[in-house]
Amino acid sequence: YVRLVRPKLDPSWMYDESFWVAELSIIWQSEVKRKSLMPEWVETVIDLDLLGGHGLVDEEEELVIQVFDWHRMPPHDVIGTQRISIGSLLHGEGKSLSLSNTVKKGGRAGLVVITKATVVNTSELKHHGAKLRADVEDASSPA
């Protein structure tokens, strides 16, 4: 499964972003795709209020995409993570993001492909109630 999270930690502290689990920092989480090495998710609508609050979006703010291998009994294995600015996410249609994994040899852990990202119901990003529609495909290579 995939999560989009907002970093909530002190930037001066050294940390591994694959272990961020604070419920308040999770913006969106996909459903679990079982028994698939190349999962695809249906189009998802994320309210921009979740990204910026009251419709105000800072396109330079960084978010983290986390990809997990789900197990019936936690903990779930981290496949990889990638930082992305809100602006890059909003304008990232067709963008492939390389996942990194600090535990895996070589650090590379496959790709997440943003196949579609559009703002709907508004002509401005700062309009209250605007939504981001995103279609994400995981192109991770098997571990």
C-alpha positions as CSV (number, residue, x, y, z in Angstrom):
1,Y,0.0,0.0,0.0
2,V,1.0,3.6,-0.4
3,R,0.8,6.5,2.1
4,L,1.2,10.2,1.5
5,V,2.4,11.8,4.8
6,R,3.4,15.3,6.0
7,P,6.7,15.3,7.9
8,K,6.1,16.3,11.5
9,L,9.6,16.0,13.0
10,D,12.2,18.5,13.8
11,P,14.3,18.9,10.6
12,S,17.5,19.1,12.7
13,W,16.9,15.6,14.0
14,M,18.3,12.6,12.0
15,Y,15.5,10.2,11.1
16,D,14.4,7.6,8.6
17,E,11.3,8.7,6.9
18,S,10.1,5.1,6.4
19,F,9.2,4.9,10.1
20,W,6.9,7.9,10.3
21,V,3.7,6.5,11.6
22,A,2.0,9.4,13.5
23,E,-1.6,9.2,12.5
24,L,-2.0,13.0,12.3
25,S,0.7,13.2,9.6
26,I,-1.1,10.8,7.2
27,I,-2.8,12.7,4.4
28,W,-3.9,9.7,2.3
29,Q,-3.5,5.9,2.4
30,S,-4.3,3.6,-0.4
31,E,-6.1,0.3,-0.1
32,V,-3.9,-2.9,0.1
33,K,-3.2,-4.7,-3.2
34,R,-2.5,-8.3,-2.3
35,K,-0.4,-10.7,-4.2
36,S,0.9,-8.2,-6.7
37,L,4.4,-7.1,-7.6
38,M,3.1,-4.3,-9.8
39,P,0.0,-2.9,-8.1
40,E,-2.1,-0.2,-9.6
41,W,-4.6,1.9,-7.6
42,V,-7.8,3.6,-8.8
43,E,-8.0,7.3,-9.2
44,T,-8.0,9.1,-5.8
45,V,-9.4,12.5,-4.8
46,I,-7.5,14.3,-2.1
47,D,-9.0,17.4,-0.7
48,L,-6.5,20.3,-0.9
49,D,-7.6,21.4,2.6
50,L,-5.6,18.3,3.8
51,L,-2.5,19.6,2.1
52,G,-2.7,23.2,3.2
53,G,-5.7,23.9,5.4
54,H,-8.5,26.3,4.5
55,G,-7.6,26.0,0.8
56,L,-4.2,27.7,1.1
57,V,-1.6,25.4,-0.4
58,D,2.2,26.0,-0.1
59,E,3.4,24.3,-3.3
60,E,7.0,24.2,-1.9
61,E,6.0,22.2,1.2
62,E,7.5,18.7,1.0
63,L,5.5,15.5,1.6
64,V,6.7,12.0,1.7
65,I,5.4,9.1,-0.4
66,Q,5.8,5.8,1.5
67,V,5.3,2.4,-0.1
68,F,4.8,-0.7,2.0
69,D,4.6,-4.5,1.5
70,W,1.6,-5.4,3.6
71,H,1.6,-8.5,5.8
72,R,-1.3,-10.0,7.7
73,M,0.7,-9.5,10.9
74,P,2.5,-6.2,11.3
75,P,5.0,-4.8,11.0
76,H,4.6,-4.1,7.2
77,D,7.9,-4.0,5.3
78,V,8.9,-0.6,3.9
79,I,9.6,-0.9,0.1
80,G,10.8,2.7,-0.2
81,T,10.1,6.4,0.3
82,Q,10.4,9.5,-1.8
83,R,10.1,13.2,-0.9
84,I,8.0,15.3,-3.2
85,S,6.8,19.0,-3.1
86,I,3.1,19.6,-3.2
87,G,3.7,21.6,-6.4
88,S,5.5,18.7,-8.0
89,L,2.6,16.4,-7.0
90,L,0.0,18.8,-8.4
91,H,1.9,19.1,-11.7
92,G,3.4,15.7,-11.7
93,E,1.3,13.9,-14.3
94,G,3.5,11.3,-16.0
95,K,6.3,11.7,-13.5
96,S,8.2,8.6,-12.2
97,L,9.6,8.9,-8.7
98,S,12.5,6.6,-7.7
99,L,11.9,5.1,-4.2
100,S,14.8,4.9,-1.8
101,N,15.3,2.5,1.1
102,T,18.1,3.1,3.5
103,V,18.1,-0.5,4.6
104,K,18.2,-2.1,1.1
105,K,21.6,-2.6,-0.5
106,G,22.2,0.2,-3.1
107,G,19.3,2.2,-1.6
108,R,17.1,1.9,-4.7
109,A,13.6,0.3,-4.3
110,G,11.7,0.8,-7.5
111,L,9.4,3.5,-8.8
112,V,6.1,5.2,-8.1
113,V,4.5,6.6,-11.2
114,I,2.0,9.5,-11.0
115,T,-0.1,8.7,-14.0
116,K,-2.6,11.5,-13.5
117,A,-2.6,14.6,-11.2
118,T,-5.2,17.4,-11.7
119,V,-6.8,20.0,-9.6
120,V,-10.6,19.8,-10.0
121,N,-13.5,22.1,-9.0
122,T,-11.4,25.2,-9.2
123,S,-9.3,27.4,-11.4
124,E,-6.9,28.4,-8.6
125,L,-5.0,26.3,-6.1
126,K,-5.9,28.8,-3.3
127,H,-9.6,28.3,-3.7
128,H,-11.2,26.7,-0.7
129,G,-12.6,23.2,-1.4
130,A,-10.4,22.4,-4.4
131,K,-9.4,18.8,-4.8
132,L,-6.4,17.0,-6.2
133,R,-7.2,13.9,-8.3
134,A,-4.3,11.5,-8.5
135,D,-3.9,8.1,-10.1
136,V,-0.8,6.3,-8.7
137,E,0.9,3.2,-10.0
138,D,3.7,1.4,-8.2
139,A,6.4,0.0,-10.5
140,S,8.5,-1.4,-7.7
141,S,10.8,-4.2,-8.6
142,P,10.6,-7.4,-6.5
143,A,12.8,-7.4,-3.4
